[in-house]
Amino acid sequence: MNFLKALFPRPPSFRRARKVEKDLSGCILSFEVPPYSDPFSANKEWETEPDSIDIYDEDAYHLIKYHSAINFDELIEYSNIEVRSVFSSIWTVKSTPIISIYGGDIQLGIGIATINDLPINETLFNNKTLLHEVFRRFDLTRLQNFNKGIKSDFFDLTQYRWPSYLGPLNSQWVEQGGLDWLYFETQPLVSDSDSISWHTAISDKHILSCYFTITRSVSNAGNAFRINQRMPWDNYINFSQKIMDSLKLGLSPELNARRTEVQSQLGANSKPIFGCSPQQVEDAKYVMRMWSDTGYMEAGKSRDADLRATPEEVSEFIDKRIQPRPLHNSYPLEEKIEVVSRLPPELIQRPLIGPR
């Protein structure tokens, strides 16, 4: 076994965990978290959100942003979805009980999104509508997030668009804290952080989301494939699950009555899931392999040697990664549907991979 695989990352203990409670216009959200520990950042705003939040205060929201398909580093505001923070925190992860070294961190961002352009006859309390709106945001911020790729020909002036993420993965519905949540994961393909997210409707046009961002720090592994190859993520995921297992959410009497009314309608309480397409999987295998030598060296090999993983290694990892892993309190998997994006056509860019 690789030595680094034997170093089990250790998130903070829950022995010092305390209860956090938020009043969201009569919807009571509570959960338990350990004290935050920020390894590097000078951010002094962790856990500074108020305990009482008016979800209908339009001035408290801001527009979400997405990456331009022309200038990948440019962020552009999207007018139809606005968000605000409910809670944010971070925890340092340390490796080994033998040597206490930085093993990454886990961030939690709980936020509310308000959908400004929901058709008048639709409500987020309908599970299929919720799934479509969650996908629209994911499509905008992840599937439309590209990188320039790697060119083999110096004189090739084509601006390629390589996907930076694969998802949604492991989509499922979970009963958690009194309500049903839509859960899924996102796999970076270059060298970014893993993320898992939970989503539930708290009004006809408001979504409450919990985003866990997982950063694993491993020496000599400067890309997504080598990180996954050398450092297991089980303890990171288990830490996030402990927080969610403590979470309870009670809607206000008015909103709970509205949810019950909508969910009693034919099909509104179905549990459709979504996932990535075969083409996404094929593209992801190529992109992840092409970036698999970034920040990575092998003993006895020169810097000019091809240090990329083999196609078989990457294919095996992706094939395993896209398999479902039901959570302990999830519903049986229902129909997987193809979600049609509600993004304007001019914002939808397809990957441009080039010769393989």
C-alpha positions in Angstrom: 0.0 0.0 0.0 1.2 3.5 -0.8 2.5 5.1 2.4 0.3 8.1 2.0 -2.8 5.9 1.8 -1.9 4.6 5.2 -2.1 8.1 6.6 -5.7 8.5 7.6 -6.8 12.2 7.5 -8.3 13.3 10.8 -11.0 16.0 10.8 -11.8 17.7 14.1 -13.6 15.7 16.8 -17.2 16.3 17.6 -16.6 16.2 21.3 -16.6 20.0 21.4 -19.5 20.3 19.0 -22.2 22.9 19.8 -25.6 23.4 18.4 -26.3 26.2 15.9 -29.8 27.4 15.3 -31.2 29.7 12.6 -34.6 31.2 12.3 -35.4 31.6 8.6 -38.7 33.5 8.6 -40.2 30.9 10.9 -38.4 27.9 9.5 -36.1 26.6 12.2 -32.8 25.1 11.1 -30.5 23.5 13.6 -27.3 21.4 13.4 -24.1 20.7 15.3 -20.6 21.6 14.3 -17.2 21.6 16.1 -15.4 25.0 16.6 -14.1 26.2 13.2 -10.4 26.1 12.5 -9.1 28.1 9.5 -5.6 26.8 8.5 -4.4 29.8 6.4 -7.0 32.4 5.5 -7.2 35.8 7.1 -11.0 35.6 6.7 -12.6 36.8 9.9 -16.2 36.3 8.7 -16.7 32.6 9.4 -19.9 32.0 11.3 -20.8 35.6 11.5 -24.2 35.3 9.8 -27.2 36.4 12.0 -29.3 33.9 13.8 -32.5 35.3 12.5 -32.8 35.8 8.7 -35.7 37.2 6.7 -35.7 35.0 3.6 -38.0 37.5 1.8 -35.6 40.5 2.2 -34.7 41.1 -1.4 -31.9 43.5 -0.5 -30.0 40.9 1.3 -29.4 38.7 -1.8 -26.8 39.0 -4.5 -26.7 37.6 -8.0 -24.8 34.4 -8.6 -21.8 34.5 -11.0 -20.6 32.1 -13.7 -17.4 31.8 -15.7 -17.3 33.3 -19.2 -17.0 30.8 -22.0 -14.7 33.3 -23.8 -12.5 34.5 -21.0 -12.4 31.6 -18.6 -11.2 33.8 -15.7 -14.0 36.3 -16.1 -17.0 36.1 -13.8 -20.4 37.3 -15.0 -23.6 37.9 -13.0 -26.7 35.8 -13.8 -29.9 37.8 -13.2 -32.4 35.0 -12.5 -30.9 33.4 -9.4 -30.0 35.3 -6.3 -28.3 33.9 -3.2 -27.5 34.8 0.4 -25.4 33.0 3.1 -27.0 31.4 6.2 -23.9 29.9 7.7 -20.3 29.4 6.7 -17.4 27.6 8.4 -14.2 25.7 7.8 -12.3 22.9 9.6 -8.7 21.9 9.2 -7.9 18.2 8.5 -4.7 16.8 9.8 -3.0 13.6 8.6 -1.9 10.7 10.8 -1.9 10.2 14.5 1.8 9.9 14.2 2.8 13.0 12.3 0.4 15.9 12.6 0.6 17.6 9.2 -1.9 19.6 7.2 -4.2 17.3 5.3 -6.6 19.8 3.8 -9.8 21.3 5.0 -13.6 21.0 4.8 -15.8 24.1 4.2 -19.5 24.2 4.8 -21.6 26.9 3.2 -25.3 26.9 3.9 -27.3 29.3 1.7 -30.6 30.3 0.3 -31.3 30.7 -3.4 -34.3 32.6 -4.7 -35.5 31.8 -8.2 -36.7 35.0 -9.8 -38.1 33.6 -13.1 -40.0 30.6 -12.0 -43.1 30.1 -14.2 -46.2 31.3 -12.4 -47.8 27.8 -12.3 -44.6 26.1 -10.9 -43.4 25.7 -7.3 -40.2 24.3 -5.8 -42.3 22.1 -3.5 -42.8 19.9 -6.6 -39.7 17.7 -6.5 -39.3 17.7 -10.3 -39.3 21.5 -10.4 -36.7 21.6 -7.6 -34.5 19.1 -9.4 -34.6 21.2 -12.6 -33.7 24.4 -10.7 -30.9 22.8 -8.8 -29.6 21.5 -12.2 -29.8 24.9 -13.8 -27.5 26.3 -11.1 -25.1 23.4 -11.4 -25.1 23.7 -15.1 -24.3 27.4 -14.9 -21.5 27.2 -12.3 -20.0 23.8 -13.0 -20.8 22.3 -16.4 -20.2 25.7 -18.0 -16.9 26.0 -16.2 -14.2 25.1 -18.7 -10.4 25.2 -18.9 -8.2 25.8 -22.0 -6.8 22.3 -22.1 -3.4 21.2 -23.2 -2.2 21.8 -26.8 0.2 19.4 -28.4 0.8 21.8 -31.4 2.4 25.1 -30.5 0.9 26.7 -33.7 -2.7 25.5 -32.9 -4.6 28.8 -32.2 -7.9 27.1 -31.4 -9.3 28.0 -28.0 -10.4 24.6 -26.7 -13.0 24.2 -24.0 -12.3 21.3 -21.7 -14.7 20.5 -18.9 -13.4 21.2 -15.4 -15.9 19.0 -13.6 -17.9 15.8 -14.0 -21.4 15.5 -12.5 -23.9 15.3 -11.2 -22.7 12.1 -9.5 -24.4 9.8 -6.9 -27.7 11.6 -7.2 -30.3 10.5 -4.7 -33.1 11.7 -2.4 -32.5 11.5 1.3 -34.8 11.9 4.3 -32.9 14.2 6.6 -34.0 16.2 9.6 -37.7 16.1 8.8 -37.6 16.9 5.1 -36.6 15.3 1.8 -33.3 16.5 0.3 -31.8 16.1 -3.2 -28.1 15.0 -2.8 -25.3 14.7 -5.3 -21.6 15.0 -5.7 -19.2 16.8 -8.1 -15.8 15.4 -9.3 -13.1 17.9 -10.4 -11.1 16.9 -13.4 -8.1 19.3 -13.0 -7.0 20.2 -9.5 -9.9 21.7 -7.7 -11.8 20.7 -4.6 -14.4 18.0 -4.4 -17.9 19.1 -3.5 -21.1 17.5 -2.2 -24.4 19.3 -1.9 -27.8 18.9 -0.4 -30.9 20.9 -1.5 -34.5 21.2 -0.3 -37.3 23.7 -0.9 -38.4 26.0 1.9 -40.9 28.0 -0.1 -42.4 28.1 -3.5 -39.3 29.9 -4.8 -36.6 29.5 -2.2 -34.1 26.6 -2.0 -32.0 25.9 1.1 -28.7 24.3 0.1 -25.8 22.9 2.1 -22.5 22.8 0.2 -19.4 20.9 1.5 -16.2 21.7 -0.2 -13.4 19.2 0.4 -9.8 20.1 -0.2 -7.2 17.2 0.2 -3.6 18.2 0.6 -1.1 15.7 -0.6 2.5 16.2 -1.6 3.6 15.4 -5.1 0.0 15.2 -6.3 -1.0 18.5 -8.0 -4.0 17.3 -9.9 -7.3 15.6 -9.3 -6.4 12.1 -10.4 -3.2 11.8 -8.3 -5.0 13.3 -5.2 -7.7 10.6 -5.5 -5.1 8.0 -6.1 -3.0 8.8 -3.0 -5.4 10.1 -0.4 -8.8 8.5 0.5 -11.7 10.8 1.1 -13.8 8.6 3.4 -13.0 10.6 6.6 -13.8 13.9 4.9 -17.1 12.6 3.8 -17.9 11.0 7.1 -17.3 14.4 8.8 -19.8 16.1 6.6 -22.3 13.3 7.1 -22.0 13.7 10.9 -23.1 17.4 10.5 -26.0 16.4 8.3 -27.1 13.7 10.6 -27.5 16.3 13.3 -29.4 18.7 11.1 -33.1 19.3 11.7 -35.3 21.6 9.6 -38.9 22.6 10.5 -40.9 24.7 8.1 -43.2 27.5 9.4 -46.8 26.4 9.8 -47.8 28.3 6.7 -45.0 26.9 4.6 -45.5 23.4 5.9 -49.2 23.6 4.9 -48.2 24.8 1.5 -45.7 22.0 1.0 -48.2 19.4 2.1 -50.7 20.8 -0.3 -48.3 20.7 -3.3 -46.8 17.3 -2.4 -50.3 15.7 -2.3 -50.7 16.5 -6.0 -50.1 13.8 -8.6 -46.4 13.3 -9.2 -45.2 16.1 -7.0 -43.7 13.8 -4.5 -41.8 11.6 -7.0 -38.1 11.2 -6.5 -36.5 11.6 -10.0 -32.7 11.7 -10.1 -30.2 13.0 -12.6 -26.7 12.2 -13.7 -24.0 12.7 -16.2 -24.2 11.5 -19.8 -22.0 8.9 -21.5 -20.4 11.7 -23.5 -19.5 13.5 -20.3 -17.9 10.4 -18.9 -15.8 9.9 -22.1 -14.7 13.5 -22.1 -13.9 13.4 -18.3 -11.6 10.3 -18.8 -9.6 12.1 -21.4 -9.4 15.4 -19.6 -8.4 13.9 -16.2 -5.7 11.8 -17.9 -4.3 14.7 -19.8 -3.9 16.7 -16.5 -2.7 13.8 -14.5 1.0 14.8 -14.6 0.5 18.3 -13.3 2.5 18.8 -10.1 3.6 15.2 -10.1 7.0 13.6 -10.3 8.2 9.9 -10.3 11.4 8.8 -8.8 14.0 7.8 -11.5 12.1 9.6 -14.3 13.1 12.9 -15.9 10.8 15.9 -16.1 10.6 15.3 -19.9 9.2 11.8 -19.4 5.5 11.2 -19.9 4.2 11.0 -16.3 0.6 10.9 -17.1 -1.5 8.0 -15.8 -2.5 5.3 -18.2 -5.9 5.5 -19.9 -6.8 2.2 -18.1 -6.0 3.7 -14.6 -8.1 6.8 -15.2 -11.0 4.8 -16.8 -11.1 2.5 -13.8 -11.3 5.4 -11.4 -14.1 7.2 -13.4 -16.1 4.0 -13.9 -16.0 3.4 -10.1 -16.7 7.1 -9.3 -20.0 7.2 -11.3 -21.4 4.2 -9.5 -24.3 5.0 -7.0 -23.5 4.8 -3.3 -26.8 5.1 -1.5 -26.6 6.9 1.9 -28.0 5.2 4.9 -31.3 7.1 5.0 -31.8 7.5 1.2 -34.9 6.6 -0.7 -34.8 3.7 -3.3 -33.5 5.1 -6.6 -36.3 6.0 -9.0 -36.3 7.1 -12.6 -33.2 8.9 -13.9 -34.4 11.7 -16.1 -32.7 13.9 -18.7 -32.9 17.4 -17.4 -33.3 20.1 -20.1 -31.4 23.2 -19.0 -33.4 26.4 -18.5 -30.3 28.5 -19.3 -30.6 30.8 -22.3 -29.1 29.2 -25.4 -26.4 31.9 -25.7 -25.0 30.8 -22.3 -24.8 27.1 -23.2 -21.3 26.1 -24.5 -20.4 22.6 -25.3 -16.9 21.1 -24.6 -14.5 21.5 -27.4 -11.9 18.8 -26.9 -10.0 18.7 -30.1 -7.9 15.8 -31.5 -7.4 12.9 -29.1 
